[in-house]
């Protein structure tokens, strides 16, 4: 095991801030998440927060959203690739998101949508991070649809429809505290892709 160096400690603190911020934003949104709460949840030294994120909460939120976007993008790719059948892959994607939502007690919706709805108009950094994450997910969906034989322009439109339905289903399921909206979205998207 390599010895801990100041550089490694710094990288670990930076990641701890990003992970803690991501969890808090996903659960409670941007306005309700304070820097002191982030520091407490991260376990990282408070003094290093502004060293790593001189732009404060806005910069930290954008970094957390970017990381969450990449992680979920990889998951979307993996789930869609788990089946040769496009409809089955989309069904599995909705199932995985529904399972995660239910397992969290309906507290953890989309890691990007929660903050986007609240802060995209007031923060260009947050808006840009959200747009980049959504574009990455749309690209993954579109690529899978093209691989299934769909025309690229039609695949782009259909990817937008699929993502919008899933995001809306997550919001409705979270509000109702039950999975019926996601089950309905799943059924319709699978039928559309079949």
N, C-alpha and C positions, 0 to 999 in steps of 0.2 A: 504494500500500500504506500503510495507516495505521501510524503509529509505535507501537512497543511501549510500553505504559504499565504502571505497577504493577498496575493492575486486570487488564489482558490477561495479564501474566505470572502473576498469581495464579490466574486462570481456567485458564491453560495448565498450571500446576503441579497444580491440583486435578484436571483431566482426566487428566493423566499418572499421578497416583496411582491414580485409578479404573481406567484401562485396564490398568495393570500389575497391580493387585490382581485384576481380572477374569481376566486370563490365568493368573496363578499359582493362584488358587482353582480354576479349571476343570481345571487339570492336576494339582494336588497336594493340594487340599483346604484346609480352614481351619487345622487344627492345624499342618500342615507349612509354612504360609506365615507368615513372620516379618516384622516391620516393617522391619528392616534390608534384607531381601531385596526388599521392596516399594520402598523408597527407591532401592536400587541399580538395580532394573529400570525404575523410572520416569524416572530421570535428573533428577528434581526435587530442589530443595534440602531436605535433611532437616529443617531448621528450620521449614519451612512445613507439614510433615505435621500437627502438632497445631494449627496455626492453622486449617487447613481441616477437620480432623477431630479436634475436641477429645475425642471419645469413643473415639479410638484405633482399633485394629484392627477392633473390632466395628462401629463406625460406618462405617468405610471398606469393610468387607465388605458391609454392607447397601447402601451406595451403588453398589458395583460390581455387586451382584446386581440392583439396580433397573435400572441401565443395561443390563445384559445381557438382562434380562427384556423391556425395551422394544424393544431391537434385534431379538431373536429373535421377538417378537410381530409386528413389522413384516414380518419375513421370512416368517413363517407366513401372514400376510394376503396378501402378494404371491404366494407360491407357490400358495396355494389359489385366488387370483383368476386365476391364469394359465391355468386351464381352466374351461370351462363345466360339465364333467362332474365331479361330486363325487369319484367313485372315482379318476379320473385325477389330480385335485388332491391327494388324500391320498397316492396313489402317488408323485407328484412330491415331496411333502413328505418322505416317508420316504427317497426317493432322495437328496435334498439333504443330509439329516442324515447318511446313510450315507457319502456322498462326503466330507463334512467330517471325519467320524471317521476314515475311511481315510487321507485326506490328512495328518492329524496323526499318523499312525503309531499310532492308537488311544489317543493321549494326551488328546485333547480330547473329552470326552463332553458331556453337557448342562451348560451353565454354572450351572444352579441346583441340579440334583440332587446333584452332588458335595458341595456345601456343606450342603445340606439334610439329607442322610443323616447327616452328621457333627455338625452344630452346632445344628440346630433345637431340640433339647431343652435346650441350655445357653444359648441366646441368643434372647431374644424379638425383637430387632431382625432377626436372621438369619431366624428363623421367619416373621416378618411380611413381609419382603422376598420370601421364597420363595413364600409364599401369594399375595401380590399378583401375582408373575410367572405362577404357574400359573393363577390366575384369569383373567389377561389372555389367556393362550393358550387356555384353555377357552372364553372368550367368542369368540375369533376362530374356533375350530373350530365352536362352536355356531351362530354367525351364518351361517357358510357352509352348514351343514346346514339351517338354517331357509330360507335362500335356495334350497336345492335342493328345498324343499317339505316338510321334516320338521316335525312338531309341536314347539313349543318345549320341552316337557318331555322328549320323546324325544330331541331334539337335545342337550339338556344331558347326559342319560345317555350318549348315544353319544359325545359329545365327551370325557367322562371315560374311557370305554373306549379311545378312540383314543389319547388322551394317555398313559394308563397303559401301553398296549401299546408305544407308541413309546419311552417312558422305560425300560421293562423291556428292550426290544430293544437300546437303546443300552448299558445296563449289561451285558447278556449278551455283546454283540458286543465290548465293551471287555475283558471278562474273557477271552473266548476269542481275542481278537485276530484276529477274522475276521467277515465280514458276514452269515453265514448266519442268525443270529437276526433281523436287520433285514429280510433278504429274505423270511423266513417271515412276519414281522409284516406286511410290505407286502402279500404275497399274500393273507393272511387279511383285512386291512382293506379292500383293494380289492374282494374278493369280497363282503364285508359291505355295502359302500357301493353296489355295482352294482344 
